Amino acid sequence: MEEIQSQSDLYRSSSSCASSPTSRVPSSHFFYVRKPGSLRQPISFEDSPEWDDPDARMEYEAGGVGGDSINDAAATPISPSLSKINSGSMASPHVPEGAGGSAVRKIAGASIAWRDLTVTMTGKRKYSDKVVKSSNGYAFPGTMTVIMGPAKSGKSTLLRALAGRLPPSAKMYGEVFVNGSKSHMPYGSYGYVERETELIGSLTVREFLYYSALLQLPGFLFQKRGVVEDAIQAMSLSDYANKLIGGHCYMKGLRSGERRRVSIARELVMRPHILFIDEPLYHLDSVSALLMMVTLKKLASMGCTLVFTIYQSSTEVFGLFDRICLLSNGNTLFFGETLACLQHFSNAGFPCPIMQSPSDHFLRAINTDFDRIIAMCKKWQDDNGDFSAVNMDTAVAIRTLEATYKSSEDAASVETMIFKLTEREGTQLKSKGKAGAATRVAVLTWRSLLVMSREWKYYWLRLILYMILTLCIGTLYSGLGHSLSSVATRVSAVFVFVSFASLLGIAGIPSLLKEIKIYGSEASNQHSGAFVFLLGQFLGSIPFLFLMSISSSLVFYFMVGLRDDFSLLMYFVLNFFMCLLVNEGLMLFIACLWRDVYWTTLTLISLHVIMMLSAGHFRIRNALPKPVWTYPLAYISFHTYSIEGLLENEYLGEVFAVGEVRSISGYEAIRGDYQISPDTSSKWRNMLVLLAMAFGYRLIVYVLLRFGLNKNVSARLLLCHRKNNSSR
Ligand SMILES: Nc1ncnc2c1ncn2[C@@H]1O[C@H](COP(=O)(O)OP(=O)(O)OP(=O)(O)O)[C@@H](O)[C@H]1O
């Protein structure tokens, strides 16, 4: 304790102001200043006028949730801090137009309380597998509760535990109550916004939210427009509703603040009772951060329960929070109202220096990363002057704050409140139903088509590249004629066309990876599933792939001068279409495995080269070495089936004159250059194999997505690489 005392004294002397928050000069710039006239009173959890009568609050809690969200929320009280803002005791930031202006509909919130919540991660951490330790807390409807702490302190894990979205490697102990009952939160009753959400750049905000609503909600199309407009209004996005999220050549896309609000709006279309947001201010500048928080405050005032994590905030933003849960290394250093947190730090001997943001102060006091800087400063101190301002030992500060909190009235009040919230069960949250699988497939297919029609870089440019490649091959192999001597060259032309055109398909990797990322973000919120995604992606890609196959095939067919027969031409187009479908499936498979552009591209190029080598052109298939090259490579290479089918299409039934009297069949003519079957139905068998491969690859992708077997191989490789580096 002596050590703690001396550290506290040291800190007092080093800080620019040793006063407690109660003696701080009130400033209209600080949102957390108390009402005039109450400055001399100590700040405590019970101070807030709205919470004077806990029983009255409990009555509200029991009755305020469930049923029709729009009607029930009329009873939602305004949060204490909001009332402070409204009462004029706090400087209120300007609320943007549409951030909750006039006729925004109400949302019924739900109370959430957690007791003794501990989360462990199996075998992942160095010293202890406990990521969150015995956390207690609660959140009311109409309020913003923030989980704050340094990096890796367990903020996101606590948030995920509350939302019931922990990864399989995590185990949760303790209890989470929603409206007083321990039941699982059903689909649609809560929203969860990840730290980074993938949006579709080629859709406007309104379109993106509309398709998202169609994926999420049951019911008729026209009913979704209302919820989308409400979400747009609630997140202050009216000015951006018709803008493309990613922009285009002449217009910039949305900035990170707006993008973040779009990702929150996506969850709002379900009108969730509770909204969990992981780092709403992630990568936002101070203006965007304030706008985001004001918008969220408005959302909370509509009745929604907001729980989110934050690493750091400005003073203005901090003043908007209702409650704070301060974590350090999984330990709760404080839970309660934001004002009371300042008092808590002051009581523990770490008053917030004047002119310093409370959030900066809290993090400065409890972030152990500062210890390294202190060590560095101590080394420099002798030579370079005074570094006493950064002398606070965070380990000591954390121990003091934890001990002070455990024995404080604040901790006791939290337990009392949790007891009251859980003593009787309130209204159970009900699922609002999901959109049907057929609707989802239709929506995803249509959305895919729309995106493809707008993404010129990945689709239209690819089409142009295909045309250029086909023109190159066509001119290179033009004027071959139909004599026996041209057979070998024609085989080469077909091989080059199939191989290079499929290789060019790799240009579509970035767009495929984007689609997979969007699927990941939608699937984690149960807006989509593996089957629905794959079917939508498959159906959506058909028109584009068909357009590519028909345009390229026609150019190649006529420039090289293949047999003049409509049915043969149609087979050629179909065969090449199948080839592109298989290639797309293979690309999807590798992309799902790696989830990384570089590794996916590298793997695909290597695979394509190996498949070209084993396709029977460079060396006839009969002559290929049996192990590896024939079994399995020649059989798993889709090039083999496509080229064989195309050559059977071209040469079976054809007769070549040899001299004046003798003639040989097409089969005999090609036998020395490429191995084909004499059976006329063989070309259809090859087509069937290609079709089976196209579905086969997608089936593998389904298994990967459905059972999460990929686990991001590239991330694991990176981890291994880092471990190797650090062990050296
Ligand atoms: N899925 C996981 N598997 C293994 N360890 C994990 C996993 N998720 C989190 N952790 C570990 O748990 C600890 C807390 O992580 P968490 O993401 O909850 O912290 P955080 O406070 O949100 O940090 P940050 O803001 O830096 O993301 C970290 O040490 C992290 O390495």
The ligand as a Tripos MOL2 file, in Angstrom:
@<TRIPOS>MOLECULE
LIG
   31    33     1     0     0
SMALL
NO_CHARGES

@<TRIPOS>ATOM
      1 N1        -10.6720  -15.6050  -31.2680 N.pl3     1 LIG1
      2 C1         -9.6410  -15.4370  -30.4350 C.ar      1 LIG1
      3 N2         -8.7470  -16.4080  -30.2770 N.ar      1 LIG1
      4 C2         -7.7100  -16.2440  -29.4320 C.ar      1 LIG1
      5 N3         -7.4820  -15.1580  -28.6920 N.ar      1 LIG1
      6 C3         -8.3290  -14.1560  -28.8100 C.ar      1 LIG1
      7 C4         -9.4560  -14.2250  -29.6900 C.ar      1 LIG1
      8 N4        -10.1400  -13.0720  -29.5910 N.ar      1 LIG1
      9 C5         -9.4640  -12.3100  -28.7130 C.ar      1 LIG1
     10 N5         -8.3790  -12.9620  -28.2440 N.ar      1 LIG1
     11 C6         -7.4220  -12.4730  -27.2600 C.3       1 LIG1
     12 O1         -8.1450  -11.9140  -26.1950 O.3       1 LIG1
     13 C7         -7.5400  -10.7080  -25.7520 C.3       1 LIG1
     14 C8         -8.5630   -9.5970  -25.7510 C.3       1 LIG1
     15 O2         -8.9530   -9.3620  -27.0970 O.3       1 LIG1
     16 P1        -10.1080   -8.3540  -27.4780 P.3       1 LIG1
     17 O3        -10.1740   -8.2920  -28.9560 O.co2     1 LIG1
     18 O4        -11.3380   -8.6930  -26.7320 O.co2     1 LIG1
     19 O5         -9.5100   -7.0290  -26.8780 O.3       1 LIG1
     20 P2         -9.8610   -5.5450  -27.2310 P.3       1 LIG1
     21 O6         -9.8080   -4.8050  -25.9580 O.co2     1 LIG1
     22 O7        -11.1210   -5.4660  -28.0250 O.co2     1 LIG1
     23 O8         -8.5950   -5.1390  -28.0780 O.3       1 LIG1
     24 P3         -8.4870   -4.3180  -29.4180 P.3       1 LIG1
     25 O9         -9.1860   -3.0330  -29.1980 O.co2     1 LIG1
     26 O10        -7.0280   -4.1700  -29.6200 O.co2     1 LIG1
     27 O11        -9.1240   -5.2050  -30.4340 O.co2     1 LIG1
     28 C9         -6.3530  -10.4500  -26.6640 C.3       1 LIG1
     29 O12        -5.1780  -10.8370  -25.9930 O.3       1 LIG1
     30 C10        -6.6000  -11.3240  -27.8600 C.3       1 LIG1
     31 O13        -5.3850  -11.7840  -28.3670 O.3       1 LIG1
@<TRIPOS>BOND
     1     1     2 1
     2     2     3 ar
     3     2     7 ar
     4     3     4 ar
     5     4     5 ar
     6     5     6 ar
     7     6     7 ar
     8     6    10 ar
     9     7     8 ar
    10     8     9 ar
    11     9    10 ar
    12    10    11 1
    13    11    12 1
    14    11    30 1
    15    12    13 1
    16    13    14 1
    17    13    28 1
    18    14    15 1
    19    15    16 1
    20    16    17 2
    21    16    18 1
    22    16    19 1
    23    19    20 1
    24    20    21 2
    25    20    22 1
    26    20    23 1
    27    23    24 1
    28    24    25 2
    29    24    26 1
    30    24    27 1
    31    28    29 1
    32    28    30 1
    33    30    31 1
@<TRIPOS>SUBSTRUCTURE
     1 LIG1         1 GROUP 0 **** ****
